[in-house]
Structures are given as C-alpha cells and as structure tokens.
Amino acid sequence: MNDSPDNELTDRIIGLAIQVHRHLGPGLLEKVYQTCLCHELAEAGIQFERQMPLPVRYHGTILECGYIADDVVDKRVILELKSVERVLPLHEA
C-alpha cells in the first residue's frame, strides 16, 4: 500500500466525510453536508477553501469557465460533494 502524504490526506478526508454522514444520515442538501464537513476539517486542523473558482487550461491558455470546486483541501485535493441516492456515471469525473 502506498503511504504517500496525498493518500494519508484523502484517507482523513474520507473518514471525516463518513463521520458526517453517519451523524446526519441521508437525505439532506449538499450544502448541509459541506458545512458540516468543513467544520470537521477545521476541527482537525486541515486547511481548506470553500467555493474556489478553478480556471481551465486549454491549448496553453488559462480560461475562466465558471467552474467552482466545492472545496479544495490543502491545495491538493478537490472535493465535489454530491447528495444523491446513488452515484451514477454522470457524477463521476
């Protein structure tokens, strides 16, 4: 198993997300889960930015396309939160 810093960070994020979901249960709006996850990230001392605009590099040019990441954690991990009954291919990126 690869114990890289990125894997350690994603393991911590996933653990916190599971903790939030277990506490709140299913059926709430994404914003509720996001707010609670950000609270947990802050409590854990993990740096993050909410609603961060991300440009797209296209043929060497940086374009502002209006894409906004739900959260960017430690400038390394992009979180795109979904509150759905099940994940469909449409949700995967």
Order of alpha helices (4+ residues) and beta strands (2+ residues): alpha-alpha-beta-beta-beta-beta-beta
